[in-house]
Amino acid sequence: MAQVHFSAGLRELTGGLARVEIQASTVRRLIAALDDMFPGIGERLSEASSVAIDGEILTDAEFEPVPDDAEIHFLDILQGG
């Protein structure tokens, strides 16, 4: 199972949990499974984050495969001007 780590900003949506283990074949399915566990988190992850899979930061990673033993981090996209 993949280990998903949540930043402090996302923990308000996870009831304070910093990490969960979950099985999913792609990032898209991972986000859907997380949204089932924590309603509302899917929209936030889809709109305002990049994902790091085993240390490799990816944007537009919706169809990226998720290895069984992956370490996943969702990163807030910083915006500024």
Backbone as JSON Lines, residues from 0, in Angstrom:
{"i":0,"aa":"M","n":[0.84,-1.18,0.0],"ca":[0.0,0.0,0.0],"c":[0.88,1.24,0.0]}
{"i":1,"aa":"A","n":[0.42,2.27,-0.67],"ca":[1.15,3.53,-0.71],"c":[0.93,4.3,0.59]}
{"i":2,"aa":"Q","n":[1.97,5.01,1.01],"ca":[1.86,5.88,2.18],"c":[1.65,7.3,1.66]}
{"i":3,"aa":"V","n":[0.56,7.91,2.07],"ca":[0.24,9.28,1.66],"c":[0.47,10.19,2.85]}
{"i":4,"aa":"H","n":[1.3,11.21,2.66],"ca":[1.64,12.17,3.7],"c":[0.93,13.49,3.4]}
{"i":5,"aa":"F","n":[0.37,14.1,4.43],"ca":[-0.38,15.35,4.28],"c":[0.38,16.5,4.93]}
{"i":6,"aa":"S","n":[0.45,17.61,4.22],"ca":[1.05,18.82,4.78],"c":[0.14,19.36,5.88]}
{"i":7,"aa":"A","n":[0.68,20.26,6.67],"ca":[-0.11,20.85,7.77],"c":[-1.37,21.51,7.23]}
{"i":8,"aa":"G","n":[-1.3,22.13,6.07],"ca":[-2.46,22.8,5.49],"c":[-3.57,21.85,5.08]}
{"i":9,"aa":"L","n":[-3.24,20.59,4.81],"ca":[-4.26,19.62,4.42],"c":[-4.84,18.86,5.61]}
{"i":10,"aa":"R","n":[-4.16,18.92,6.73],"ca":[-4.6,18.15,7.9],"c":[-5.93,18.62,8.46]}
{"i":11,"aa":"E","n":[-6.32,19.85,8.14],"ca":[-7.66,20.31,8.56],"c":[-8.75,19.49,7.88]}
{"i":12,"aa":"L","n":[-8.43,18.89,6.73],"ca":[-9.4,18.07,6.0],"c":[-9.3,16.59,6.35]}
{"i":13,"aa":"T","n":[-8.24,16.2,7.06],"ca":[-8.05,14.79,7.41],"c":[-8.31,14.51,8.89]}
{"i":14,"aa":"G","n":[-8.86,15.48,9.57],"ca":[-9.08,15.31,11.0],"c":[-7.79,15.28,11.79]}
{"i":15,"aa":"G","n":[-6.76,15.89,11.23],"ca":[-5.48,15.96,11.9],"c":[-4.49,14.87,11.54]}
{"i":16,"aa":"L","n":[-4.92,13.89,10.75],"ca":[-4.01,12.81,10.37],"c":[-2.91,13.34,9.47]}
{"i":17,"aa":"A","n":[-1.69,12.92,9.73],"ca":[-0.54,13.33,8.93],"c":[-0.22,12.31,7.84]}
{"i":18,"aa":"R","n":[-0.72,11.06,7.99],"ca":[-0.36,10.01,7.04],"c":[-1.44,8.93,7.04]}
{"i":19,"aa":"V","n":[-1.69,8.37,5.85],"ca":[-2.57,7.21,5.72],"c":[-1.95,6.25,4.72]}
{"i":20,"aa":"E","n":[-2.35,5.0,4.78],"ca":[-1.94,4.02,3.78],"c":[-3.16,3.7,2.94]}
{"i":21,"aa":"I","n":[-2.94,3.63,1.63],"ca":[-4.07,3.42,0.72],"c":[-3.58,2.72,-0.54]}
{"i":22,"aa":"Q","n":[-4.46,1.95,-1.15],"ca":[-4.15,1.23,-2.38],"c":[-4.85,1.92,-3.54]}
{"i":23,"aa":"A","n":[-4.11,2.27,-4.58],"ca":[-4.69,2.87,-5.79],"c":[-3.71,2.67,-6.93]}
{"i":24,"aa":"S","n":[-4.23,2.5,-8.14],"ca":[-3.35,2.24,-9.28],"c":[-2.82,3.51,-9.94]}
{"i":25,"aa":"T","n":[-3.57,4.61,-9.83],"ca":[-3.13,5.89,-10.42],"c":[-3.37,7.02,-9.42]}
{"i":26,"aa":"V","n":[-2.77,8.16,-9.69],"ca":[-2.98,9.32,-8.83],"c":[-4.46,9.71,-8.83]}
{"i":27,"aa":"R","n":[-5.11,9.64,-9.96],"ca":[-6.54,9.98,-10.04],"c":[-7.36,9.09,-9.1]}
{"i":28,"aa":"R","n":[-7.09,7.8,-9.13],"ca":[-7.82,6.88,-8.24],"c":[-7.44,7.08,-6.78]}
{"i":29,"aa":"L","n":[-6.2,7.46,-6.55],"ca":[-5.76,7.77,-5.2],"c":[-6.53,8.95,-4.64]}
{"i":30,"aa":"I","n":[-6.66,10.0,-5.44],"ca":[-7.4,11.19,-5.0],"c":[-8.87,10.83,-4.75]}
{"i":31,"aa":"A","n":[-9.46,10.0,-5.61],"ca":[-10.85,9.59,-5.42],"c":[-11.01,8.79,-4.12]}
{"i":32,"aa":"A","n":[-10.06,7.91,-3.83],"ca":[-10.12,7.12,-2.6],"c":[-9.95,8.01,-1.37]}
{"i":33,"aa":"L","n":[-9.05,8.99,-1.48],"ca":[-8.87,9.93,-0.37],"c":[-10.12,10.77,-0.15]}
{"i":34,"aa":"D","n":[-10.79,11.14,-1.24],"ca":[-12.02,11.92,-1.12],"c":[-13.13,11.1,-0.47]}
{"i":35,"aa":"D","n":[-13.14,9.79,-0.7],"ca":[-14.11,8.93,-0.02],"c":[-13.84,8.92,1.49]}
{"i":36,"aa":"M","n":[-12.55,8.91,1.86],"ca":[-12.17,8.89,3.27],"c":[-12.38,10.24,3.94]}
{"i":37,"aa":"F","n":[-12.04,11.3,3.2],"ca":[-12.07,12.67,3.72],"c":[-12.82,13.56,2.74]}
{"i":38,"aa":"P","n":[-14.15,13.57,2.8],"ca":[-14.94,14.33,1.83],"c":[-14.46,15.79,1.7]}
{"i":39,"aa":"G","n":[-14.26,16.19,0.45],"ca":[-13.82,17.54,0.15],"c":[-12.34,17.66,-0.17]}
{"i":40,"aa":"I","n":[-11.56,16.65,0.24],"ca":[-10.12,16.75,0.0],"c":[-9.78,16.55,-1.47]}
{"i":41,"aa":"G","n":[-10.59,15.79,-2.2],"ca":[-10.31,15.52,-3.61],"c":[-10.27,16.79,-4.44]}
{"i":42,"aa":"E","n":[-11.2,17.68,-4.23],"ca":[-11.23,18.93,-4.98],"c":[-10.0,19.77,-4.67]}
{"i":43,"aa":"R","n":[-9.63,19.82,-3.43],"ca":[-8.45,20.6,-3.02],"c":[-7.18,20.03,-3.63]}
{"i":44,"aa":"L","n":[-7.04,18.71,-3.63],"ca":[-5.85,18.08,-4.18],"c":[-5.79,18.23,-5.69]}
{"i":45,"aa":"S","n":[-6.93,18.16,-6.34],"ca":[-6.97,18.27,-7.8],"c":[-6.68,19.67,-8.28]}
{"i":46,"aa":"E","n":[-7.12,20.67,-7.54],"ca":[-7.0,22.06,-7.98],"c":[-5.7,22.73,-7.59]}
{"i":47,"aa":"A","n":[-5.19,22.46,-6.42],"ca":[-4.14,23.31,-5.88],"c":[-2.92,22.56,-5.39]}
{"i":48,"aa":"S","n":[-2.54,21.49,-6.08],"ca":[-1.35,20.8,-5.6],"c":[-0.64,20.06,-6.72]}
{"i":49,"aa":"S","n":[0.63,19.85,-6.48],"ca":[1.44,18.92,-7.27],"c":[1.59,17.69,-6.39]}
{"i":50,"aa":"V","n":[2.08,16.63,-6.97],"ca":[2.26,15.41,-6.19],"c":[3.7,14.94,-6.35]}
{"i":51,"aa":"A","n":[4.26,14.46,-5.26],"ca":[5.58,13.85,-5.29],"c":[5.41,12.36,-5.04]}
{"i":52,"aa":"I","n":[5.9,11.56,-5.98],"ca":[5.85,10.11,-5.84],"c":[7.3,9.65,-5.68]}
{"i":53,"aa":"D","n":[7.58,9.11,-4.52],"ca":[8.94,8.67,-4.19],"c":[9.98,9.76,-4.47]}
{"i":54,"aa":"G","n":[9.63,11.0,-4.12],"ca":[10.57,12.11,-4.24],"c":[10.58,12.83,-5.57]}
{"i":55,"aa":"E","n":[9.89,12.32,-6.58],"ca":[9.82,12.97,-7.89],"c":[8.56,13.83,-7.95]}
{"i":56,"aa":"I","n":[8.75,15.14,-8.09],"ca":[7.62,16.08,-8.11],"c":[7.02,16.12,-9.51]}
{"i":57,"aa":"L","n":[5.7,15.92,-9.58],"ca":[4.98,15.88,-10.84],"c":[3.81,16.85,-10.82]}
{"i":58,"aa":"T","n":[3.58,17.51,-11.94],"ca":[2.35,18.28,-12.11],"c":[1.53,17.56,-13.17]}
{"i":59,"aa":"D","n":[0.25,17.78,-13.19],"ca":[-0.63,17.06,-14.12],"c":[-0.38,15.55,-14.05]}
{"i":60,"aa":"A","n":[-0.38,15.03,-12.86],"ca":[-0.02,13.64,-12.62],"c":[-1.22,12.71,-12.53]}
{"i":61,"aa":"E","n":[-2.37,13.16,-12.98],"ca":[-3.62,12.42,-12.82],"c":[-3.52,10.94,-13.21]}
{"i":62,"aa":"F","n":[-2.83,10.65,-14.29],"ca":[-2.78,9.27,-14.79],"c":[-1.46,8.57,-14.5]}
{"i":63,"aa":"E","n":[-0.63,9.19,-13.65],"ca":[0.63,8.56,-13.24],"c":[0.34,7.32,-12.4]}
{"i":64,"aa":"P","n":[1.06,6.24,-12.62],"ca":[0.87,5.05,-11.79],"c":[1.39,5.28,-10.37]}
{"i":65,"aa":"V","n":[0.77,4.6,-9.43],"ca":[1.17,4.65,-8.02],"c":[1.69,3.27,-7.63]}
{"i":66,"aa":"P","n":[3.01,3.13,-7.47],"ca":[3.56,1.84,-7.05],"c":[3.0,1.43,-5.68]}
{"i":67,"aa":"D","n":[2.94,0.12,-5.46],"ca":[2.35,-0.4,-4.21],"c":[3.01,0.15,-2.96]}
{"i":68,"aa":"D","n":[4.31,0.35,-2.98],"ca":[5.02,0.77,-1.77],"c":[5.47,2.23,-1.87]}
{"i":69,"aa":"A","n":[4.79,3.03,-2.67],"ca":[5.19,4.42,-2.91],"c":[4.98,5.29,-1.68]}
{"i":70,"aa":"E","n":[5.78,6.35,-1.63],"ca":[5.6,7.4,-0.63],"c":[5.1,8.62,-1.41]}
{"i":71,"aa":"I","n":[3.9,9.09,-1.05],"ca":[3.23,10.16,-1.78],"c":[3.11,11.39,-0.9]}
{"i":72,"aa":"H","n":[3.46,12.53,-1.47],"ca":[3.29,13.82,-0.78],"c":[2.55,14.74,-1.72]}
{"i":73,"aa":"F","n":[1.49,15.39,-1.25],"ca":[0.79,16.41,-2.01],"c":[1.34,17.76,-1.59]}
{"i":74,"aa":"L","n":[1.75,18.56,-2.57],"ca":[2.42,19.83,-2.32],"c":[1.52,20.97,-2.78]}
{"i":75,"aa":"D","n":[1.34,21.96,-1.93],"ca":[0.56,23.13,-2.32],"c":[1.32,23.89,-3.39]}
{"i":76,"aa":"I","n":[0.6,24.34,-4.42],"ca":[1.2,25.16,-5.46],"c":[1.28,26.6,-4.93]}
{"i":77,"aa":"L","n":[2.45,27.15,-4.97],"ca":[2.63,28.53,-4.52],"c":[2.35,29.47,-5.66]}
{"i":78,"aa":"Q","n":[1.54,30.48,-5.39],"ca":[1.2,31.46,-6.41],"c":[1.6,32.83,-5.89]}
{"i":79,"aa":"G","n":[1.99,33.65,-6.8],"ca":[2.38,35.0,-6.39],"c":[2.53,35.88,-7.61]}
{"i":80,"aa":"G","n":[2.92,37.09,-7.36],"ca":[3.06,37.97,-8.51],"c":[3.96,39.12,-8.22]}
